[in-house]
Protein backbone atom coordinates (compact mmCIF):
# COMPACT_ATOMS: atom_id res chain seq x y z
CA UNK A 1 0.00 0.00 0.00
CA UNK A 2 1.09 3.51 -0.57
CA UNK A 3 0.65 6.79 1.24
CA UNK A 4 -2.26 8.70 -0.27
CA UNK A 5 -2.10 12.49 -0.39
CA UNK A 6 -4.99 14.91 -0.73
CA UNK A 7 -5.20 18.68 -0.48
CA UNK A 8 -4.75 18.79 3.32
CA UNK A 9 -4.25 15.16 4.32
CA UNK A 10 -1.82 12.31 4.26
CA UNK A 11 -3.26 8.79 4.52
CA UNK A 12 -0.46 6.57 5.84
CA UNK A 13 -0.82 2.78 5.46
CA UNK A 14 -1.23 0.88 8.70
CA UNK A 15 1.61 -1.64 8.99
CA UNK A 16 3.01 -3.68 11.89
CA UNK A 17 5.43 -0.77 12.49
CA UNK A 18 2.67 1.81 13.19
CA UNK A 19 -0.27 -0.45 14.17
CA UNK A 20 0.21 0.46 17.82
CA UNK A 21 -0.75 4.05 16.97
CA UNK A 22 -4.03 2.89 15.45
CA UNK A 23 -4.69 0.55 18.39
CA UNK A 24 -4.27 3.47 20.79
CA UNK A 25 -6.56 5.63 18.66
CA UNK A 26 -9.23 2.91 18.66
CA UNK A 27 -9.33 3.01 22.47
CA UNK A 28 -10.99 6.45 22.46
CA UNK A 29 -14.47 5.76 23.87
CA UNK A 30 -16.47 8.01 21.53
CA UNK A 31 -15.26 6.02 18.50
CA UNK A 32 -17.49 3.19 19.71
CA UNK A 33 -20.68 5.29 19.61
CA UNK A 34 -21.45 4.27 16.04
CA UNK A 35 -19.08 1.35 15.39
CA UNK A 36 -18.60 -2.11 16.79
CA UNK A 37 -14.82 -1.97 17.08
CA UNK A 38 -12.95 -5.14 18.04
CA UNK A 39 -12.25 -5.54 21.71
CA UNK A 40 -8.75 -7.01 21.48
CA UNK A 41 -5.57 -6.28 23.33
CA UNK A 42 -2.61 -4.56 21.70
CA UNK A 43 -0.66 -7.74 20.92
CA UNK A 44 -3.71 -9.39 19.29
CA UNK A 45 -4.27 -6.27 17.20
CA UNK A 46 -0.63 -6.13 16.10
CA UNK A 47 -0.77 -9.79 15.05
CA UNK A 48 -3.96 -9.17 13.06
CA UNK A 49 -2.39 -6.22 11.24
CA UNK A 50 0.70 -8.31 10.50
CA UNK A 51 -1.43 -10.90 8.72
CA UNK A 52 -3.14 -8.39 6.42
CA UNK A 53 -2.34 -8.01 2.73
CA UNK A 54 0.22 -5.34 1.87
CA UNK A 55 -0.74 -4.42 -1.71
CA UNK A 56 -4.01 -2.80 -2.77
CA UNK A 57 -4.33 -3.98 -6.38
CA UNK A 58 -7.09 -5.34 -8.59
CA UNK A 59 -8.24 -8.69 -7.24
CA UNK A 60 -6.75 -8.17 -3.76
CA UNK A 61 -8.84 -9.23 -0.76
CA UNK A 62 -8.69 -8.35 2.90
CA UNK A 63 -8.63 -5.28 5.11
CA UNK A 64 -6.59 -2.25 4.07
CA UNK A 65 -6.25 0.63 6.56
CA UNK A 66 -4.68 4.07 6.68
CA UNK A 67 -4.04 6.54 9.47
CA UNK A 68 -5.29 10.03 8.58
CA UNK A 69 -2.95 12.97 9.30
CA UNK A 70 -2.84 16.61 8.32
CA UNK A 71 0.03 17.00 5.86
CA UNK A 72 3.29 17.16 7.81
CA UNK A 73 1.67 16.45 11.19
CA UNK A 74 2.61 13.52 13.40
CA UNK A 75 -0.60 13.01 15.37
CA UNK A 76 -3.33 11.01 13.62
CA UNK A 77 -6.78 12.52 13.14
CA UNK A 78 -8.45 9.15 12.62
CA UNK A 79 -8.43 6.25 10.21
CA UNK A 80 -10.01 5.01 6.98
CA UNK A 81 -10.27 1.48 5.63
CA UNK A 82 -11.38 -0.65 2.72
CA UNK A 83 -12.50 -4.24 3.25
CA UNK A 84 -12.62 -6.34 0.09
CA UNK A 85 -14.31 -9.73 0.48
CA UNK A 86 -13.12 -12.87 -1.24
CA UNK A 87 -16.71 -13.41 -2.45
CA UNK A 88 -16.71 -10.20 -4.56
CA UNK A 89 -13.27 -8.81 -5.33
CA UNK A 90 -14.74 -5.91 -7.32
CA UNK A 91 -16.61 -4.45 -4.34
CA UNK A 92 -15.41 -3.04 -1.03
CA UNK A 93 -16.78 -1.64 2.19
CA UNK A 94 -15.34 1.65 3.34
CA UNK A 95 -15.03 2.55 7.00
CA UNK A 96 -13.73 5.65 8.73
CA UNK A 97 -13.63 7.56 11.96
CA UNK A 98 -12.19 10.90 13.01
CA UNK A 99 -11.38 11.80 16.61
CA UNK A 100 -13.76 14.25 18.23
CA UNK A 101 -11.33 17.21 18.25
CA UNK A 102 -11.12 17.17 14.45
CA UNK A 103 -14.74 16.50 13.52
CA UNK A 104 -16.76 19.08 11.60
CA UNK A 105 -13.71 20.29 9.64
CA UNK A 106 -14.21 18.25 6.45
CA UNK A 107 -11.48 15.77 7.37
CA UNK A 108 -13.67 12.66 6.96
CA UNK A 109 -15.11 13.91 3.68
CA UNK A 110 -11.63 14.56 2.26
CA UNK A 111 -10.19 11.28 3.54
CA UNK A 112 -13.11 9.26 2.16
CA UNK A 113 -12.78 11.01 -1.22
CA UNK A 114 -9.08 10.14 -1.37
CA UNK A 115 -9.69 6.50 -0.45
CA UNK A 116 -12.60 6.16 -2.88
CA UNK A 117 -10.32 7.37 -5.66
CA UNK A 118 -7.62 4.91 -4.59
CA UNK A 119 -10.14 2.06 -4.57
CA UNK A 120 -11.54 2.80 -8.01
CA UNK A 121 -8.19 3.59 -9.65
CA UNK A 122 -5.72 1.20 -8.01
CA UNK A 123 -7.95 -1.74 -7.01
CA UNK A 124 -10.24 -1.34 -10.05
CA UNK A 125 -13.32 -1.68 -7.86
CA UNK A 126 -16.80 -1.67 -9.39
CA UNK A 127 -18.60 -0.54 -6.22
CA UNK A 128 -17.84 0.82 -2.76
CA UNK A 129 -20.39 0.43 0.02
CA UNK A 130 -20.77 1.91 3.48
CA UNK A 131 -23.05 1.01 6.35
CA UNK A 132 -24.21 3.73 8.69
CA UNK A 133 -26.54 3.99 11.66
CA UNK A 134 -29.59 6.14 10.77
CA UNK A 135 -28.87 8.56 13.63
CA UNK A 136 -25.25 9.14 12.55
CA UNK A 137 -26.11 12.24 10.52
CA UNK A 138 -22.50 13.42 10.23
CA UNK A 139 -21.34 10.17 8.67
CA UNK A 140 -24.32 10.10 6.34
CA UNK A 141 -23.36 13.63 5.20
CA UNK A 142 -19.77 12.49 4.52
CA UNK A 143 -21.10 9.74 2.28
CA UNK A 144 -23.61 12.02 0.52
CA UNK A 145 -20.87 14.62 -0.10
CA UNK A 146 -18.82 11.89 -1.79
CA UNK A 147 -21.63 10.80 -4.12
CA UNK A 148 -22.84 7.74 -2.22
CA UNK A 149 -26.54 7.00 -2.58
CA UNK A 150 -28.87 5.54 0.01
CA UNK A 151 -29.49 1.93 -1.05
CA UNK A 152 -31.97 1.04 1.71
CA UNK A 153 -32.14 0.11 5.35
CA UNK A 154 -30.99 -3.27 6.59
CA UNK A 155 -33.07 -4.21 9.62
CA UNK A 156 -30.77 -5.56 12.33
CA UNK A 157 -27.96 -5.34 9.77
CA UNK A 158 -25.16 -4.84 12.28
CA UNK A 159 -24.24 -5.32 15.90
CA UNK A 160 -23.29 -2.41 18.14
CA UNK A 161 -22.15 -2.95 21.71
CA UNK A 162 -23.60 -6.45 21.62
CA UNK A 163 -27.06 -5.55 20.33
CA UNK A 164 -28.49 -5.74 16.81
CA UNK A 165 -29.12 -2.38 15.13
CA UNK A 166 -30.55 -1.16 11.83
CA UNK A 167 -28.11 0.33 9.33
CA UNK A 168 -28.48 2.27 6.12
CA UNK A 169 -26.57 0.86 3.18
CA UNK A 170 -24.91 3.50 1.01
CA UNK A 171 -23.43 2.68 -2.36
CA UNK A 172 -21.18 4.38 -4.91
CA UNK A 173 -20.62 2.69 -8.25
CA UNK A 174 -17.66 3.30 -10.51
CA UNK A 175 -19.86 4.89 -13.23
CA UNK A 176 -21.38 7.42 -10.81
CA UNK A 177 -17.92 8.24 -9.42
CA UNK A 178 -16.56 8.80 -12.93
CA UNK A 179 -19.56 11.00 -13.82
CA UNK A 180 -18.93 13.12 -10.74
CA UNK A 181 -15.26 13.51 -11.73
CA UNK A 182 -16.20 14.56 -15.25
CA UNK A 183 -18.83 16.96 -13.88
CA UNK A 184 -16.35 18.48 -11.44
CA UNK A 185 -13.76 19.03 -14.19
CA UNK A 186 -16.38 20.62 -16.43
CA UNK A 187 -17.51 22.91 -13.63
CA UNK A 188 -13.98 24.13 -12.95
CA UNK A 189 -13.38 24.87 -16.63
CA UNK A 190 -16.39 27.15 -17.04
C-alpha positions in Angstrom: 0.0 0.0 0.0 1.1 3.5 -0.6 0.7 6.8 1.2 -2.3 8.7 -0.3 -2.1 12.5 -0.4 -5.0 14.9 -0.7 -5.2 18.7 -0.5 -4.8 18.8 3.3 -4.3 15.2 4.3 -1.8 12.3 4.3 -3.3 8.8 4.5 -0.5 6.6 5.8 -0.8 2.8 5.5 -1.2 0.9 8.7 1.6 -1.6 9.0 3.0 -3.7 11.9 5.4 -0.8 12.5 2.7 1.8 13.2 -0.3 -0.4 14.2 0.2 0.5 17.8 -0.7 4.1 17.0 -4.0 2.9 15.5 -4.7 0.5 18.4 -4.3 3.5 20.8 -6.6 5.6 18.7 -9.2 2.9 18.7 -9.3 3.0 22.5 -11.0 6.4 22.5 -14.5 5.8 23.9 -16.5 8.0 21.5 -15.3 6.0 18.5 -17.5 3.2 19.7 -20.7 5.3 19.6 -21.5 4.3 16.0 -19.1 1.4 15.4 -18.6 -2.1 16.8 -14.8 -2.0 17.1 -12.9 -5.1 18.0 -12.2 -5.5 21.7 -8.7 -7.0 21.5 -5.6 -6.3 23.3 -2.6 -4.6 21.7 -0.7 -7.7 20.9 -3.7 -9.4 19.3 -4.3 -6.3 17.2 -0.6 -6.1 16.1 -0.8 -9.8 15.1 -4.0 -9.2 13.1 -2.4 -6.2 11.2 0.7 -8.3 10.5 -1.4 -10.9 8.7 -3.1 -8.4 6.4 -2.3 -8.0 2.7 0.2 -5.3 1.9 -0.7 -4.4 -1.7 -4.0 -2.8 -2.8 -4.3 -4.0 -6.4 -7.1 -5.3 -8.6 -8.2 -8.7 -7.2 -6.8 -8.2 -3.8 -8.8 -9.2 -0.8 -8.7 -8.3 2.9 -8.6 -5.3 5.1 -6.6 -2.3 4.1 -6.2 0.6 6.6 -4.7 4.1 6.7 -4.0 6.5 9.5 -5.3 10.0 8.6 -2.9 13.0 9.3 -2.8 16.6 8.3 0.0 17.0 5.9 3.3 17.2 7.8 1.7 16.5 11.2 2.6 13.5 13.4 -0.6 13.0 15.4 -3.3 11.0 13.6 -6.8 12.5 13.1 -8.4 9.1 12.6 -8.4 6.3 10.2 -10.0 5.0 7.0 -10.3 1.5 5.6 -11.4 -0.7 2.7 -12.5 -4.2 3.3 -12.6 -6.3 0.1 -14.3 -9.7 0.5 -13.1 -12.9 -1.2 -16.7 -13.4 -2.4 -16.7 -10.2 -4.6 -13.3 -8.8 -5.3 -14.7 -5.9 -7.3 -16.6 -4.5 -4.3 -15.4 -3.0 -1.0 -16.8 -1.6 2.2 -15.3 1.7 3.3 -15.0 2.6 7.0 -13.7 5.6 8.7 -13.6 7.6 12.0 -12.2 10.9 13.0 -11.4 11.8 16.6 -13.8 14.2 18.2 -11.3 17.2 18.3 -11.1 17.2 14.4 -14.7 16.5 13.5 -16.8 19.1 11.6 -13.7 20.3 9.6 -14.2 18.3 6.5 -11.5 15.8 7.4 -13.7 12.7 7.0 -15.1 13.9 3.7 -11.6 14.6 2.3 -10.2 11.3 3.5 -13.1 9.3 2.2 -12.8 11.0 -1.2 -9.1 10.1 -1.4 -9.7 6.5 -0.4 -12.6 6.2 -2.9 -10.3 7.4 -5.7 -7.6 4.9 -4.6 -10.1 2.1 -4.6 -11.5 2.8 -8.0 -8.2 3.6 -9.7 -5.7 1.2 -8.0 -8.0 -1.7 -7.0 -10.2 -1.3 -10.0 -13.3 -1.7 -7.9 -16.8 -1.7 -9.4 -18.6 -0.5 -6.2 -17.8 0.8 -2.8 -20.4 0.4 0.0 -20.8 1.9 3.5 -23.1 1.0 6.4 -24.2 3.7 8.7 -26.5 4.0 11.7 -29.6 6.1 10.8 -28.9 8.6 13.6 -25.3 9.1 12.5 -26.1 12.2 10.5 -22.5 13.4 10.2 -21.3 10.2 8.7 -24.3 10.1 6.3 -23.4 13.6 5.2 -19.8 12.5 4.5 -21.1 9.7 2.3 -23.6 12.0 0.5 -20.9 14.6 -0.1 -18.8 11.9 -1.8 -21.6 10.8 -4.1 -22.8 7.7 -2.2 -26.5 7.0 -2.6 -28.9 5.5 0.0 -29.5 1.9 -1.1 -32.0 1.0 1.7 -32.1 0.1 5.4 -31.0 -3.3 6.6 -33.1 -4.2 9.6 -30.8 -5.6 12.3 -28.0 -5.3 9.8 -25.2 -4.8 12.3 -24.2 -5.3 15.9 -23.3 -2.4 18.1 -22.2 -2.9 21.7 -23.6 -6.5 21.6 -27.1 -5.6 20.3 -28.5 -5.7 16.8 -29.1 -2.4 15.1 -30.5 -1.2 11.8 -28.1 0.3 9.3 -28.5 2.3 6.1 -26.6 0.9 3.2 -24.9 3.5 1.0 -23.4 2.7 -2.4 -21.2 4.4 -4.9 -20.6 2.7 -8.2 -17.7 3.3 -10.5 -19.9 4.9 -13.2 -21.4 7.4 -10.8 -17.9 8.2 -9.4 -16.6 8.8 -12.9 -19.6 11.0 -13.8 -18.9 13.1 -10.7 -15.3 13.5 -11.7 -16.2 14.6 -15.2 -18.8 17.0 -13.9 -16.3 18.5 -11.4 -13.8 19.0 -14.2 -16.4 20.6 -16.4 -17.5 22.9 -13.6 -14.0 24.1 -13.0 -13.4 24.9 -16.6 -16.4 27.1 -17.0 
